[in-house]
């Protein structure tokens, strides 16, 4: 036994061992092992090629990326890479989220994103402070707001939309317009210190950050936006003129691939040119009250106004192929439902044009669908719980998400509620939701509670007691 033990410890046995284990000092062995570990750890997932790791990350729900960025620097870089999100599109794992812009009591704009699959909300970074040159040249914002242009206190209109008379002085992007194109969200124009801004900010959901984009050709606030052929169109709005604030007829288009703005023909405002007297022409000013992209064209409802009076005058449409404007169909313009302050919201879902009509009741509303064949708006859903918040700028929003119609509103408990409608996907089948006509009244009767009970469901809620809705967009990434 002793000979055996002695043999195991003999020099001849040690010769079969790895010479590096014997000759290298202990510190050298640790260095060699550490080097091997470091090489493996440089990969996203140890022992796997990064190509396979990206395949795995591309299948992980995007809401989890918020925490996964803390795993390592390599993971953080991978999770904000265009390569990963291109792979998500190829695999069909891209997710569509809802983005909502809100305003809080201290006149700050806050963005929130909703993941409809998990029901979780994510707060976005704040929009950047835009370097803005005050063009008043010694004229204070307060003085400018009190100036009267063309016998109309247009500033009163803007301030009534804002709900607070001093908001223009404090809040950048007040009255900005929101649109989504080419995988990013754009915030365009708005007021700052009572002057309309040209500035455009872009939110990149891949990097979860804001940056400045090419500015518009003129400063605009409350302009209308739409998307055609992956380009962003902007029309109308108000700006500061020689006599104060005045509405704009001009239009322009932005190509996100080149970063270039191009001018378009101005809106003719043809209906405003045929007023019977010069007095009315001076008193009533035309303004674009909405815009939607529908059947390859841009449709812009318009109104004549002298605050607080709005007169619907139909609208005009822009054909990008002809680069020209033409009159909107009469039934489309005259029947377009209007919300507070005369503005007209709409949303296109699976090629169908929807609008919300709150005029029937203070605590409910109806969804209307535009039938282009009959040139008429028809009720397809009713009794939507829209509560009366006359003191806020925007009591509700419309959106399209995952091929469904959404209504975003504030309930009686002041929570922000996202309602999803289960409406048919095309215009022909939508007619099945219309109630039978009431011949005695010559109009459709209200849908019964039973027929409407299964149409709407609550998709998500969040606390919003001191919050006002401003705008929303959906984006698939």
Secondary structure as UniProt FT lines:
FT   HELIX           2..8
FT   HELIX           11..14
FT   TURN            15..16
FT   HELIX           19..23
FT   HELIX           26..41
FT   TURN            46..47
FT   HELIX           50..57
FT   TURN            58..59
FT   HELIX           62..64
FT   HELIX           65..68
FT   TURN            69..70
FT   HELIX           73..79
FT   HELIX           82..91
FT   STRAND          96..104
FT   TURN            105..106
FT   STRAND          109..115
FT   TURN            116..119
FT   STRAND          120..123
FT   TURN            135..138
FT   HELIX           141..146
FT   TURN            150..151
FT   HELIX           154..162
FT   TURN            165..166
FT   HELIX           167..170
FT   TURN            172..173
FT   STRAND          177..181
FT   TURN            182..183
FT   STRAND          184..188
FT   STRAND          191..192
FT   TURN            193..194
FT   STRAND          195..196
FT   STRAND          200..204
FT   TURN            205..208
FT   STRAND          209..213
FT   STRAND          224..228
FT   TURN            229..230
FT   STRAND          231..235
FT   STRAND          238..241
FT   TURN            242..243
FT   STRAND          244..247
FT   STRAND          251..255
FT   TURN            256..259
FT   STRAND          260..264
FT   HELIX           270..274
FT   HELIX           278..283
FT   STRAND          285..288
FT   STRAND          292..294
FT   TURN            295..296
FT   STRAND          297..306
FT   TURN            307..308
FT   STRAND          309..319
FT   TURN            320..323
FT   STRAND          324..327
FT   HELIX           330..334
FT   HELIX           340..342
FT   STRAND          347..349
FT   TURN            350..351
FT   STRAND          352..357
FT   TURN            359..360
FT   STRAND          365..371
FT   TURN            372..375
FT   STRAND          376..384
FT   TURN            390..391
FT   STRAND          396..401
FT   TURN            402..403
FT   STRAND          404..410
FT   TURN            412..413
FT   STRAND          416..421
FT   HELIX           427..430
FT   HELIX           431..433
FT   STRAND          437..438
FT   TURN            439..442
FT   STRAND          443..444
FT   HELIX           449..452
FT   TURN            453..455
FT   STRAND          456..462
FT   TURN            465..466
FT   STRAND          467..476
//
